[in-house]
Structure formats: C-alpha cells, structure tokens
Amino acid sequence: SFQDDTALSTTMAAYGVPPALGVAPEMMEEISTGTTIMACQYDGGVVLGADSRTSTGTYVANRASDKITMVTDNVWMCRSGSAADTQNVCAYVKNLTEEHNMQRRGDLDPGMADVKLVANLTMQLAYKNKDKLSAGMIIGGWDATLGAQVYGIPLGGSMQRVPFTVGGSGSAYIYGWCDNTWRENMTREEAEGWVARAISLAIARDASSGGVVRLVTIHSKGSSRQMLEPKHQSLCESELPVIPRKVGGVVG
Amino acid sequence: ATHVVEVKPARALAPGLIRSVAMAHIHRDDAEERGGFNFDNVRRNEMLRGSGLAFKNAMKTGTTISGVCFAGGVVLGADTRSTNGETVADKNCEKIHYIAPNIYCCGAGTAADTEAVTGMIASNLELHRMATKRDSRVITALTQLKTHLFKYQGHVGAALVLGGCDVDGPHLFTVYPHGSSDALPFATMGSGSLAAMAVFESDFKENMTEEEAKDLVARSIRAGIFNDLGSGSNVDLCVIKKGEVSYLRNHETPNERTYVRSKGYDFPPGSTPLNRRNFMTATSATLPLNETVIISEGAPEDAMVM
C-alpha cells in the first residue's frame, strides 16, 4: 500500500540505501512552509512581512510562495507551519468570518471585519484542533473599533495581542534584533523598512527561509502589497563576516 | 444500511471544525454526511493481513509531470510510465486527466488515487455546469481537490498539476497530497520533478509563444524520462487555450523499440514440448464434447466438423 512504501523507503534511506527508482519530493514529506513571518504595528496601521520559500524536506517546492493571505480587505493573515493545514484553516476562517458578518454586522463597512473577530475564530480552530494541526499564524489588520492590531497565534492555539511579533523557523534568529531595534509609533516607511530588514536577516541565517520578501501594509484607507527581490533587499548576506579569499589561491 | 459504527475521533476531521468531535456511536450514513472518515476498510485490511494475505503494492506512477503558462494559455506535459514496485506496469499510460472541457490535470503519486480523485471532481463539475449553465473555473476544481485531499490528511496519494483556461484567463496550480496548493507560472511534480524543474529554471520566460511553450514542456518531460528511473516511454502534451484544447497523446516517442525481429514471431505447432495431456470428461449436465454438425445445405467439404 502507499503507506507501506513510504515507511520502507524512509527506513532504507535512513540506512543509506539509495532508492531504486526516483523519489518524488512531494511524497516523501509533507509540505512545510519553513519560513519567517512577522507583523508590527505602526502609527496608523500594521505591516506584515514574510519570506517566500516553501520546502518539502530539502527540496524547495515553491520559491515564490505568498504566505500573507487576505481574510478580508482590512485583515490579513501570515501563515507558517504545514502548508496544507494553514491554507485550509485560512479558508475556514474566511468562510466563518463572512458568515458571522452576514448575520451580525449589518451594513457597517461592508467588506471589512473586526480584526479581533478574525483572530478569535482562528484561535478557536487552532486550539480545538491542536492535536491535528501544525500551524502558527499571525493576524494583522486595521478596523475602526480598535485601530491597528496584531495578534499572534502560535502552535497550541493561544492568542495574544502584541505590538509586534515574529514566527516560523527563521524567527529564532531575529528575536534579539527585533527586541533591540523596535520603537513605538514608527512611521509607515520606517516600519516597512524595519520589517524588510528583519526578514532579510532571517533569510541570511535560516536555510528554510529564502526567496523574496513580501510586505503587506494595512491602514485606514486600505491595504497594499509589495515584493522585494533579493537585489532590492538589505544586503544582509554580503554583510555577514567572512575571511577574504586569495584570488587564484587554494580555498582553505 | 443502519449498521452502527464507532468512529474514532482521533482521525476524524469533520468540515465543521469548531464543533468538537465527541466519542459517540454514529450511523455509517451520518458519518459520511458529516464528512467524517469511514475506516471500516482499514479494520478489514488489518484482519486480512493477520490471516496471512499478501497485499500487492499499489501501482504508482513514478512520474514526471509539468506545466507552463504562456501568452494565452497553458501547456501540460507528462511521461507515460506506470510502475508497480520496480516493474513497469504500463508502458504507455495516460497521466493527463480530463476535468472539464477547458481544464485538464496531470497526476503523480498513486495511480488509483489520481484517477479516482480527478474522475470525482470531473463528475462534480459536470453537474455544476448543468446547474449553473456556465463554463467551469479552474479555481473550482482546485478548491474541491484541496478540500477532499485535506479531509483525508495525505492518505489519498495524489499530487497534481492542474491547468486550464477560463473566463479569468489561463491558470496553473500544483496540488499536494496533504491538501496544499501553489499558484505558479511553471510547475513540476513527481520523481522526475527535479530534472524537469532544472529545464524550466534555465529556459522559462514570460509570455512565450505556443510553440516555444510546447517545446519547453516536452524538453522538461524528456529530462525526466531520461534521468529519472521512475519515468519513461513517451511524452504526452495538452495545450489549453481559450476555446481550444489539443490533447497531443504521444506527442514524442523517443523510446521506440530499436530492434524488432524481421521474421516476426510465428511459432509453428510443436514448438513447445508437450509434457502431459489431461482430459476431463464432461458431466451429463453439459453439452457432449464431440458434436457432429449435419449440413443441410452446401457442399460437404465446406462444412466445419466440430
């Protein structure tokens, strides 16, 4: 059966036996986003940022994925962990938010939703299915009730409102830098630059993060998306300290 | 049927996730309706395994499948080798499946799963077209595939490259067995995906012509055929443009048999030595073996004597 084959090939691989026929990357391990995601509040809105690498084991399945998904015009979600889990949870959250608003919101700001509503719905799904899901999410958005908000919903399904948060495998490398350089009430440009720099730093050090830096800025007038290609990112990789190499000499 | 089945909550994942799934006795029909799993066959299989039945390996496609968007449509490509363990089960199978007149889907992974899941979604979309009187959209097929695969948590081993051309333009998606998907301008899947992806990463460009796109996809599949053991035989292509689909079955056959015996294979009687003859007499309930047919018309020499 399909399951038996996978178990056998994994065991064989573990003993150093190369597979007789080719192995399909998507069948060996579940697609995981690897990832670095973050969101931060600034004076008047929020900035969400993410890298764009999706991996299956060691193979990069998608080098230009979009991990910041729109729930409503004014509320977006960063996804990390299992791609299947987060994509499907996000689909459920969109549906539940629309149903809730259809029944409860009336004609107030059609197309928008309370950020806390989206965050709570996500948290309920994450908590009630904590044994089946592998999903870490960050909800960010702007609404008229509470203004700019960021909610972190890590593995396990807890929810906490925060001024900024990071997530994913690459977040480990930038906690210190973020804590040290974050300021309250940055301007929009400062916040976008700060998030882009943080993601670039994580990409430089985390193997599971890479590709382009995607940013989404949400404020009272709407939301806008950006993409920073490696040539436009802060040159973090070249700033990493290296021992200069003699040209034409032996690498040592 | 009103057979009462206990559904184990640890594996059940009903669509209404915010309702907690309690340990309960549920009718089999109810379980299906709620979207829960029915694991009766798992219990049956375990019991059979326990009594010593050897299971055949599920036939897998090994496979190289790929797709590319060009100016005005998509081109899908696939190899044609189907494997059962290390044997080639089918040298010329069809891996590009019909979903809708404007949507086709290449399938990698377990052959039965890809055939069944694409057939099911094709059927759903046909009913949907009849109900809505509109052409199907690729994202409809995508969402149905994703929700089905996610519900089965990766046990349905179908990895798909879905492509089509609808009212919103050309679309290309990859769908993974666990229920995630990616939207890409070029995509590969299967054991030969690395070889095919190498070709795409070198030579893909935006807004290609149809001929360039067909050539690129054919080259990517050939890369998989010649460099991956799980892929082989021929290249199938499918070009989908607005209002026009060309299914190019065996577009390239780079592995035709080189040496064929010119005399053919005609074995005269007596080629195989006879070891033993064993005749069984018919019972009175069956027709007698030696029946003579009496000819009422025509020449006796033309008659066939039974």
Chai-1 contact restraints between the chains, C-beta under 6 A:
chainA,res_idxA,chainB,res_idxB,connection_type,confidence,min_distance_angstrom,max_distance_angstrom,comment,restraint_id
A,S1,B,A58,contact,1.0,0.0,6.0,A-B,restraint_1
A,F2,B,A58,contact,1.0,0.0,6.0,A-B,restraint_2
A,F2,B,T110,contact,1.0,0.0,6.0,A-B,restraint_3
A,F2,B,G157,contact,1.0,0.0,6.0,A-B,restraint_4
A,A20,B,E86,contact,1.0,0.0,6.0,A-B,restraint_5
A,L21,B,G62,contact,1.0,0.0,6.0,A-B,restraint_6
A,L21,B,L229,contact,1.0,0.0,6.0,A-B,restraint_7
A,L21,B,G230,contact,1.0,0.0,6.0,A-B,restraint_8
A,G22,B,S191,contact,1.0,0.0,6.0,A-B,restraint_9
A,G22,B,D228,contact,1.0,0.0,6.0,A-B,restraint_10
A,G22,B,L229,contact,1.0,0.0,6.0,A-B,restraint_11
A,G22,B,G230,contact,1.0,0.0,6.0,A-B,restraint_12
A,V23,B,S191,contact,1.0,0.0,6.0,A-B,restraint_13
A,A24,B,G190,contact,1.0,0.0,6.0,A-B,restraint_14
A,A24,B,S191,contact,1.0,0.0,6.0,A-B,restraint_15
A,E26,B,A159,contact,1.0,0.0,6.0,A-B,restraint_16
A,E26,B,Y176,contact,1.0,0.0,6.0,A-B,restraint_17
A,E30,B,H178,contact,1.0,0.0,6.0,A-B,restraint_18
A,I31,B,Y176,contact,1.0,0.0,6.0,A-B,restraint_19
A,I31,B,S180,contact,1.0,0.0,6.0,A-B,restraint_20
A,N62,B,D182,contact,1.0,0.0,6.0,A-B,restraint_21
A,S65,B,D182,contact,1.0,0.0,6.0,A-B,restraint_22
A,A83,B,S180,contact,1.0,0.0,6.0,A-B,restraint_23
A,A84,B,F150,contact,1.0,0.0,6.0,A-B,restraint_24
A,A84,B,H178,contact,1.0,0.0,6.0,A-B,restraint_25
A,A84,B,G179,contact,1.0,0.0,6.0,A-B,restraint_26
A,A84,B,S180,contact,1.0,0.0,6.0,A-B,restraint_27
A,Q87,B,S180,contact,1.0,0.0,6.0,A-B,restraint_28
A,N88,B,F150,contact,1.0,0.0,6.0,A-B,restraint_29
A,N88,B,G179,contact,1.0,0.0,6.0,A-B,restraint_30
A,Q124,B,I18,contact,1.0,0.0,6.0,A-B,restraint_31
A,L125,B,L17,contact,1.0,0.0,6.0,A-B,restraint_32
A,K128,B,S20,contact,1.0,0.0,6.0,A-B,restraint_33
A,N129,B,L17,contact,1.0,0.0,6.0,A-B,restraint_34
